[in-house]
Amino acid sequence: MNFDNMMAALEMMGQGMLGIFVVLGMIALLVCLMQKIDNRKK
């Protein structure tokens, strides 16, 4: 396994982790919004 392949693998892994964090952040925001909407109804 040469250096170029190693760097490409690390870059792909980094993008995947970034994508996961973005999705988790969006879900967290969605949950917060849902809770605020629920609190208004009561």
HELIX and SHEET records of a PDB file:
HELIX    1   1 PHE A    3  LYS A   41  1                                  39    
END                                                                             
